Amino acid sequence: MSDAQSASLSPCLGAGASFAPIPLDDELLYSVCSAFHLLSGISSSVTTRRLLYGRNHGPRDLAMTGNRLGTLAQYLSGGNPSDCEAWLWDHTMYPLWGRFLDSAENTSWLVKVSSGNGNLAQLSGVRTHQWFPEHLALCLECVNADKATTGRAYWHRSHQLPGVIRCHRHEQVLIRTCPHCGHHVDQRPSFALPAASCAYCGLEFATAKDDSYGSAAAIRYARLTSGLLANRTHIDLAAVRSEWRRQLHAAPITSWLYWCSSRYPLT
């Protein structure tokens, strides 16, 4: 990468590793890795995967609560191991479980993740692909707004929550596949950030206009679940379950909610 290119990217870089992007609000950790790949100028996705994940191949851990988080967080934070907690809570799906655990359980899990021994299956009893879709989703309005305000589009955590089909901010139907050619919006190239057009056919995405697509319930569900990611305050699920059930009505009941119900049985 040339000096001129480096200079043009400097406002986007953190103080840690060279070309480490500053993580943005509601940004999925995988998206930060994708931004790193773009900013670093590395042409090979295998090289980036080996550098950040310590492996050449394997499925993407979109939830990013697995045993690679500790090393990855330290690298992107300039070697500061204490930042692992911030990455875990602010840029992974961990709050979906962490907010229902007590402080001792959360501390224990953080120690496991920081030391490279954490595994989502240990926490939830199932593997990542059983909780989260294999491909990412985007909100077209978020893509355009993010470019205008931050300089780059990015993958939002709140768009990847189980069962979420609408953006809680713009209330638009999330896009997972190109409406023209059917390819997944995150399928090519590797470590790609979201865009307003398809990398395969080149045509621009269009947000579905069908307001009857479970809009009211889907928007309520998106807002309630995204709220779980907002902070680290402990939630007594038994105390709020009845309110959630009243508000959600016909919204999708996901495997994550089933897990919560099994941990805190309905009364």
C-alpha positions in Angstrom: 0.0 0.0 0.0 1.3 3.4 -0.9 1.9 6.3 1.5 -0.8 8.2 -0.2 -3.3 5.3 0.3 -2.2 5.0 3.9 -2.7 8.7 4.5 -6.2 8.6 3.0 -7.2 5.7 5.3 -5.7 7.1 8.5 -8.9 8.6 9.9 -10.4 5.1 9.8 -7.6 3.4 11.7 -7.4 2.6 15.4 -4.4 2.9 17.6 -3.7 -0.8 17.7 -2.5 -3.0 14.8 -1.6 -1.3 11.5 -4.7 -0.6 9.5 -7.0 -1.7 12.4 -10.4 -0.1 11.8 -12.2 1.7 14.5 -15.2 -0.5 15.4 -18.5 1.3 14.8 -21.8 1.3 16.7 -23.7 -2.0 16.4 -20.9 -3.4 14.2 -20.5 -7.2 14.1 -16.9 -8.3 14.8 -16.8 -10.2 11.5 -17.5 -6.8 9.9 -14.5 -5.3 11.7 -12.4 -8.2 10.3 -13.8 -7.4 6.8 -12.8 -3.7 7.2 -9.4 -4.7 8.3 -9.0 -6.9 5.2 -10.0 -3.9 3.0 -7.8 -1.3 4.8 -4.8 -3.5 5.1 -4.6 -4.0 1.3 -4.2 -7.7 1.7 -5.3 -9.3 -1.5 -5.8 -12.9 -0.3 -8.7 -13.8 2.1 -6.7 -16.8 3.2 -3.9 -14.6 4.4 -6.4 -12.4 6.4 -8.0 -15.5 7.8 -4.7 -16.9 8.9 -3.6 -13.6 10.4 -6.8 -12.9 12.3 -8.1 -16.4 13.0 -5.0 -18.5 13.0 -6.3 -20.8 10.4 -6.5 -21.0 6.6 -9.9 -22.5 6.1 -13.1 -23.3 7.9 -16.6 -21.8 8.3 -17.1 -18.2 9.3 -17.9 -17.8 13.0 -20.4 -15.0 12.5 -21.4 -15.0 16.2 -17.8 -14.6 17.1 -18.0 -16.0 20.7 -15.8 -18.9 19.9 -12.2 -19.8 20.9 -10.6 -17.4 18.4 -12.0 -14.2 20.0 -9.3 -13.7 22.5 -6.4 -13.7 20.0 -8.4 -11.7 17.5 -9.4 -9.0 20.0 -5.9 -8.6 21.3 -4.6 -8.2 17.7 -7.2 -5.6 16.8 -6.7 -3.8 20.1 -2.9 -3.5 19.8 -2.2 -6.3 22.3 -4.4 -5.1 25.1 -6.1 -8.3 26.6 -8.6 -6.2 28.7 -10.3 -5.1 25.5 -11.6 -8.6 25.0 -14.5 -7.9 27.2 -15.5 -4.8 25.2 -15.3 -6.8 21.9 -17.3 -9.6 23.5 -20.2 -7.4 24.7 -20.2 -4.7 22.0 -19.4 -6.6 18.8 -20.5 -10.2 19.2 -23.9 -11.9 19.9 -22.8 -12.7 23.4 -25.3 -10.3 25.1 -28.1 -12.6 23.9 -26.9 -14.9 26.7 -24.7 -12.7 28.9 -27.5 -10.4 30.0 -29.4 -13.3 31.5 -26.3 -14.6 33.4 -25.0 -13.4 36.7 -21.7 -11.6 37.1 -19.8 -14.7 38.2 -21.0 -16.6 35.1 -20.1 -13.7 32.8 -16.6 -13.4 34.4 -16.0 -17.1 34.0 -17.0 -17.0 30.3 -14.8 -14.0 29.7 -11.8 -15.8 31.2 -12.5 -18.8 28.9 -12.8 -16.7 25.8 -9.7 -14.6 26.6 -7.6 -17.7 27.1 -8.8 -19.3 23.9 -11.0 -21.9 25.6 -14.4 -20.5 25.0 -16.9 -22.2 22.8 -20.5 -21.2 22.1 -21.6 -24.8 22.4 -20.4 -24.9 26.0 -22.5 -21.8 26.8 -25.7 -22.6 24.8 -25.6 -26.4 24.2 -25.6 -26.0 20.4 -23.3 -24.8 17.6 -23.2 -21.4 16.0 -24.9 -22.5 12.7 -27.9 -23.7 14.7 -28.4 -20.2 16.2 -27.6 -17.9 13.4 -28.1 -17.8 9.6 -25.2 -18.9 7.5 -25.3 -15.7 5.5 -25.5 -12.1 6.6 -28.3 -9.6 6.0 -28.3 -5.9 5.2 -30.6 -2.9 5.3 -30.2 -0.8 2.2 -31.0 2.4 4.1 -28.3 1.6 6.7 -25.8 0.9 3.9 -26.4 4.4 2.4 -26.6 6.1 5.8 -23.4 4.5 7.1 -21.4 5.5 4.1 -22.6 9.1 4.5 -21.9 9.3 8.2 -18.9 7.0 8.9 -17.3 6.6 5.5 -18.0 2.9 5.1 -20.9 0.5 5.2 -20.7 -2.3 7.7 -22.6 -5.4 8.9 -24.9 -4.6 11.8 -25.2 -7.0 14.7 -28.8 -6.2 15.1 -29.6 -7.3 11.6 -28.2 -10.8 12.2 -30.2 -11.7 15.3 -32.2 -15.0 15.1 -35.6 -14.4 13.5 -35.1 -10.7 12.7 -36.4 -9.8 9.2 -36.6 -6.0 9.4 -34.3 -3.2 10.4 -35.3 -1.8 13.8 -34.1 1.7 12.8 -35.6 2.1 9.3 -38.3 -0.7 9.5 -37.2 -1.9 6.1 -37.2 -5.6 5.1 -33.6 -6.9 5.4 -32.0 -8.2 2.2 -30.2 -11.5 2.3 -30.2 -12.4 -1.4 -30.1 -10.4 -4.6 -33.6 -10.0 -5.9 -32.2 -10.2 -9.5 -29.9 -13.2 -9.5 -30.6 -14.9 -6.1 -27.0 -14.8 -4.8 -26.4 -14.1 -1.1 -25.4 -10.5 -0.5 -22.3 -11.5 1.5 -21.2 -14.4 -0.7 -18.5 -12.6 -2.8 -15.8 -11.6 -2.4 -14.6 -13.0 0.9 -14.5 -10.5 3.8 -16.7 -8.1 1.8 -18.5 -5.2 3.4 -22.2 -4.7 2.5 -22.9 -2.8 -0.6 -25.9 -1.3 -2.4 -25.5 -3.5 -5.5 -24.8 -7.2 -6.2 -21.2 -8.4 -6.6 -22.4 -11.0 -9.0 -24.9 -9.4 -11.5 -23.9 -5.8 -10.7 -27.6 -4.6 -10.3 -28.7 -2.4 -7.4 -30.6 -4.0 -4.6 -34.2 -2.9 -4.0 -36.0 -3.0 -0.6 -39.2 -5.0 -0.6 -42.2 -2.7 -0.6 -44.7 -5.2 0.8 -45.9 -3.7 4.0 -48.0 -6.8 4.7 -44.8 -8.9 5.3 -45.5 -9.2 9.0 -44.4 -5.6 9.4 -45.9 -4.7 12.8 -44.9 -7.9 14.6 -41.5 -8.0 12.8 -40.6 -4.5 13.7 -41.6 -5.0 17.4 -39.5 -8.2 17.5 -36.5 -6.4 15.9 -36.6 -3.5 18.4 -37.0 -5.8 21.4 -34.2 -8.1 20.4 -31.8 -5.3 19.3 -32.4 -3.8 22.8 -30.7 -6.8 24.3 -27.4 -5.7 22.6 -27.6 -2.1 24.0 -25.9 -2.6 27.3 -24.7 -5.1 29.9 -27.4 -4.7 32.6 -28.6 -8.0 33.9 -32.1 -9.0 32.9 -34.4 -11.2 35.0 -36.1 -13.0 32.2 -38.9 -14.3 34.4 -39.9 -10.7 35.2 -40.1 -9.5 31.6 -41.3 -12.6 29.7 -45.0 -11.8 30.1 -44.4 -8.3 28.7 -42.4 -9.7 25.8 -45.0 -12.2 25.0 -47.7 -9.5 25.0 -45.7 -7.3 22.6 -44.4 -9.9 20.2 -47.7 -11.5 19.4 -47.1 -13.4 16.2 -43.5 -12.4 15.8 -41.0 -15.3 15.0 -40.2 -17.5 18.0 -36.6 -18.5 17.5 -34.4 -21.2 18.9 -32.8 -18.5 21.1 -36.1 -17.8 22.8 -36.6 -21.5 23.2 -33.3 -21.7 24.9 -34.3 -18.8 27.2 -37.5 -20.6 28.0 -35.7 -23.8 28.9 -33.3 -22.0 31.2 -36.1 -19.9 32.8 -39.2 -22.2 32.4 -42.5 -20.5 31.7 -44.7 -20.2 34.8 
